[in-house]
Amino acid sequence: MIRTQSRRVRLYRHQHYPVVNVLEITNLSKSFNHVPAVSQVSLNFEPDSVVGFLGPNGAGKTTTMRMVCGYLIPDQGRVRVCGHDVATERRKAQMKLGYLPEAPSGFGRLTVSEFLTFCGEARGLSKQDLRYAIDRTCQRVNLGEALGRPMAELSKGWRQRAWLAQAILHEPDVLVLDEPTDGLDPNQKELVRALVREMKSGRTIILSTHILEEAEELCDRAVVISRGTIVEDARIDRLVDASGRLAPRFRQLTIGA
């Protein structure tokens, strides 16, 4: 029992960093075929927060998230995660990150258990820690009954949960969720939202969503992007109207921007 507890503490305690900002984005830019997708984006993120990353389709949200996570190389700018530069210290930075991509797919021949084992081993978890991490994560996202099923055979809801599980498996300091409830039924959406609320303490969560009510409910702060540039960055309580709704301000910021 003592060994199990010490292992859990070692794996899941949250480290404290001398830097105030867990995630720093500086002058980030990216173009595709000479068409700007993201232009001079600079943001800082503190721990213990859920930040809504909002904008219309094509605004540059997913491109920014992919650059933050090291899956796209920016044309210009820098990203630092817990003090590690994503360009020059990619592995160290990505060890501190969890990423749920938009509409995830792939690894169809692997069972869910094999997929999570692969992801855990890639992040350096030892066999004992990995077994515990998979068990704990599957309990969190209610994934246990799908562990033996191939990824290709899963419904969208089950597949989304499997990819969410890989994002949180290693208890990252920064969690990037790109449309995490897209296509889920009401019960599945509430499971994901409850998980976001639970995991907020001790980490930074960036949540991209088109569901403004979701941002109202979960987020402390909202960053609104339109046509590749930041048009607003403020606490949620400063952006909502008298009824607590984000939609009027969102429309004002993004229509015709």
C-alpha positions as CSV (number, residue, x, y, z in Angstrom):
1,M,0.0,0.0,0.0
2,I,2.8,2.4,0.9
3,R,4.6,1.7,-2.4
4,T,1.4,2.3,-4.4
5,Q,0.8,5.6,-2.7
6,S,4.4,6.8,-3.2
7,R,4.1,5.9,-6.9
8,R,0.9,7.9,-7.3
9,V,2.5,10.9,-5.6
10,R,5.5,10.7,-7.8
11,L,3.4,10.4,-11.0
12,Y,0.6,12.8,-10.3
13,R,1.9,15.6,-8.0
14,H,1.9,19.0,-9.7
15,Q,5.3,20.6,-9.9
16,H,5.7,24.2,-9.2
17,Y,7.7,26.3,-11.6
18,P,9.5,29.6,-11.0
19,V,7.8,31.0,-14.1
20,V,4.4,32.7,-13.5
21,N,3.1,31.8,-16.9
22,V,2.9,28.1,-17.6
23,L,2.4,28.7,-21.3
24,E,3.8,31.7,-23.2
25,I,3.1,32.4,-26.9
26,T,5.0,35.2,-28.5
27,N,4.4,36.7,-32.0
28,L,3.2,33.5,-33.4
29,S,2.5,33.6,-37.2
30,K,1.7,31.0,-39.9
31,S,0.7,31.2,-43.5
32,F,-0.5,28.5,-46.0
33,N,0.3,29.2,-49.7
34,H,1.1,32.8,-48.8
35,V,-2.3,33.2,-47.1
36,P,-2.0,34.3,-43.5
37,A,-3.8,31.9,-41.1
38,V,-2.3,33.3,-37.8
39,S,-0.7,36.7,-37.5
40,Q,1.4,37.9,-34.6
41,V,-0.5,36.1,-31.8
42,S,0.9,36.7,-28.3
43,L,-0.7,35.2,-25.2
44,N,0.3,34.2,-21.6
45,F,-1.5,31.6,-19.6
46,E,-1.4,31.1,-15.8
47,P,-2.0,27.9,-13.9
48,D,-5.3,27.0,-12.3
49,S,-7.3,28.4,-15.2
50,V,-9.6,27.3,-18.0
51,V,-9.2,29.6,-21.0
52,G,-11.8,29.6,-23.8
53,F,-10.2,29.9,-27.3
54,L,-13.1,31.2,-29.3
55,G,-13.7,32.3,-32.9
56,P,-15.6,31.5,-36.1
57,N,-14.7,28.8,-38.5
58,G,-11.4,29.5,-40.2
59,A,-10.3,32.1,-37.6
60,G,-7.0,30.3,-36.8
61,K,-7.8,28.5,-33.6
62,T,-6.8,25.0,-34.7
63,T,-3.6,26.3,-36.4
64,T,-2.6,28.1,-33.3
65,M,-3.2,25.1,-31.1
66,R,-1.2,22.8,-33.4
67,M,1.7,25.3,-33.2
68,V,1.4,25.4,-29.5
69,C,1.7,21.6,-29.3
70,G,4.5,21.3,-31.8
71,Y,2.5,19.6,-34.6
72,L,3.0,22.6,-36.9
73,I,6.1,24.7,-37.2
74,P,5.4,28.5,-37.1
75,D,6.7,30.8,-39.7
76,Q,7.6,33.2,-36.9
77,G,7.3,33.4,-33.1
78,R,8.0,31.3,-30.1
79,V,6.0,29.0,-27.7
80,R,7.3,28.1,-24.3
81,V,5.7,25.4,-22.1
82,C,6.7,25.4,-18.4
83,G,9.9,27.2,-19.5
84,H,10.7,24.8,-22.4
85,D,10.8,26.2,-26.0
86,V,8.7,24.0,-28.3
87,A,11.0,24.5,-31.2
88,T,14.3,23.8,-29.4
89,E,13.2,21.6,-26.5
90,R,10.2,19.9,-28.2
91,R,10.3,16.6,-26.3
92,K,10.6,18.3,-22.9
93,A,7.8,20.8,-23.8
94,Q,5.5,18.0,-25.1
95,M,6.0,16.0,-22.0
96,K,4.2,18.8,-20.1
97,L,1.4,19.0,-22.7
98,G,-1.8,17.0,-23.3
99,Y,-3.5,17.5,-26.7
100,L,-6.9,16.5,-27.9
101,P,-7.1,17.3,-31.6
102,E,-10.2,18.3,-33.5
103,A,-12.0,15.2,-34.9
104,P,-9.2,12.8,-33.9
105,S,-8.7,9.6,-35.9
106,G,-6.0,7.0,-36.6
107,F,-4.5,3.9,-34.9
108,G,-7.5,2.0,-36.1
109,R,-5.9,-1.5,-35.8
110,L,-5.0,-0.9,-32.1
111,T,-7.3,-1.7,-29.3
112,V,-8.0,1.1,-26.9
113,S,-5.7,-0.6,-24.4
114,E,-2.9,-0.9,-27.0
115,F,-3.4,2.7,-28.0
116,L,-3.2,4.1,-24.5
117,T,-0.2,1.8,-23.8
118,F,1.6,3.2,-26.9
119,C,0.8,6.8,-25.9
120,G,2.0,6.2,-22.3
121,E,5.3,4.5,-23.4
122,A,5.9,7.4,-25.8
123,R,5.7,9.8,-22.8
124,G,8.1,7.7,-20.8
125,L,5.8,6.1,-18.3
126,S,7.2,2.9,-16.7
127,K,5.2,-0.3,-16.7
128,Q,3.9,0.1,-13.2
129,D,3.1,3.8,-13.5
130,L,1.5,3.2,-16.9
131,R,-0.8,0.5,-15.6
132,Y,-2.0,2.7,-12.9
133,A,-2.3,5.7,-15.2
134,I,-4.5,3.7,-17.7
135,D,-6.7,2.4,-14.9
136,R,-7.1,5.8,-13.3
137,T,-7.7,7.6,-16.6
138,C,-10.3,5.0,-17.8
139,Q,-12.2,5.5,-14.6
140,R,-12.2,9.3,-15.2
141,V,-13.6,9.1,-18.7
142,N,-15.7,5.9,-18.2
143,L,-13.7,4.0,-20.9
144,G,-13.2,0.7,-19.2
145,E,-15.7,-1.4,-21.2
146,A,-14.0,-0.3,-24.5
147,L,-10.4,-1.3,-23.7
148,G,-10.4,-4.4,-25.7
149,R,-12.1,-3.0,-28.8
150,P,-10.2,-1.8,-31.9
151,M,-10.2,2.0,-32.3
152,A,-11.6,1.6,-35.9
153,E,-14.8,0.0,-34.5
154,L,-15.6,2.7,-31.9
155,S,-18.4,5.1,-32.3
156,K,-17.5,8.8,-32.4
157,G,-18.3,9.2,-28.7
158,W,-16.1,6.3,-27.6
159,R,-13.3,7.4,-30.0
160,Q,-13.4,10.9,-28.5
161,R,-13.1,9.5,-25.0
162,A,-10.2,7.3,-26.0
163,W,-8.4,10.3,-27.5
164,L,-9.3,12.4,-24.4
165,A,-7.8,9.6,-22.3
166,Q,-4.4,9.8,-24.1
167,A,-4.4,13.6,-23.6
168,I,-4.7,13.3,-19.8
169,L,-2.9,10.0,-19.3
170,H,0.4,11.6,-18.0
171,E,-1.3,14.4,-16.0
172,P,0.0,17.3,-18.1
173,D,0.5,20.8,-16.8
174,V,-1.0,22.2,-19.9
175,L,-4.1,20.6,-21.5
176,V,-5.2,21.7,-25.0
177,L,-8.7,20.6,-26.0
178,D,-9.8,21.4,-29.5
179,E,-13.7,21.0,-29.7
180,P,-13.7,18.2,-27.1
181,T,-17.5,17.8,-27.0
182,D,-18.1,18.1,-30.8
183,G,-20.6,15.4,-31.9
184,L,-21.1,13.9,-28.4
185,D,-24.5,13.2,-26.9
186,P,-25.7,15.2,-23.8
187,N,-24.4,12.6,-21.3
188,Q,-21.0,12.4,-23.0
189,K,-20.7,16.2,-23.1
190,E,-21.4,16.5,-19.4
191,L,-18.8,13.8,-18.7
192,V,-16.2,15.9,-20.5
193,R,-17.3,19.1,-18.9
194,A,-17.1,17.5,-15.4
195,L,-13.6,16.3,-16.2
196,V,-12.5,19.9,-17.2
197,R,-13.9,21.2,-13.9
198,E,-12.1,18.4,-12.0
199,M,-8.7,18.9,-13.7
200,K,-8.6,22.7,-13.5
201,S,-6.7,22.7,-10.3
202,G,-2.9,22.9,-10.8
203,R,-2.9,23.2,-14.5
204,T,-3.8,25.4,-17.5
205,I,-6.6,24.2,-19.8
206,I,-7.2,25.7,-23.2
207,L,-10.6,24.9,-24.5
208,S,-11.6,25.6,-28.1
209,T,-15.4,25.4,-28.6
210,H,-18.2,26.7,-30.8
211,I,-20.6,26.2,-28.0
212,L,-20.6,29.6,-26.2
213,E,-22.7,28.2,-23.4
214,E,-19.9,25.8,-22.7
215,A,-17.4,28.6,-22.4
216,E,-19.8,30.5,-20.1
217,E,-20.0,27.5,-17.8
218,L,-16.4,26.3,-17.8
219,C,-14.0,29.2,-18.6
220,D,-12.5,31.9,-16.4
221,R,-11.2,33.8,-19.4
222,A,-11.9,34.0,-23.1
223,V,-9.5,34.7,-26.0
224,V,-11.4,35.6,-29.2
225,I,-9.6,35.2,-32.5
226,S,-10.8,36.4,-35.9
227,R,-9.0,36.2,-39.2
228,G,-5.8,35.1,-37.5
229,T,-5.5,37.8,-34.9
230,I,-6.6,38.3,-31.3
231,V,-9.6,40.7,-31.1
232,E,-10.3,40.2,-27.4
233,D,-8.7,38.7,-24.3
234,A,-10.6,39.2,-21.1
235,R,-12.2,37.5,-18.1
236,I,-15.6,35.9,-18.9
237,D,-17.4,38.1,-16.4
238,R,-16.3,41.2,-18.4
239,L,-17.6,39.8,-21.7
240,V,-21.0,38.5,-20.8
241,D,-24.1,40.6,-20.9
242,A,-26.6,41.2,-18.1
243,S,-28.1,37.7,-18.7
244,G,-24.6,36.1,-18.5
245,R,-24.4,35.4,-22.2
246,L,-21.3,35.6,-24.4
247,A,-23.1,35.6,-27.8
248,P,-23.8,39.3,-28.2
249,R,-20.2,40.3,-27.5
250,F,-18.9,37.4,-29.7
251,R,-21.0,38.6,-32.6
252,Q,-19.8,42.1,-32.1
253,L,-16.2,41.1,-32.2
254,T,-16.3,38.6,-35.1
255,I,-18.9,39.8,-37.6
256,G,-17.3,42.0,-40.2
257,A,-13.9,41.8,-38.4
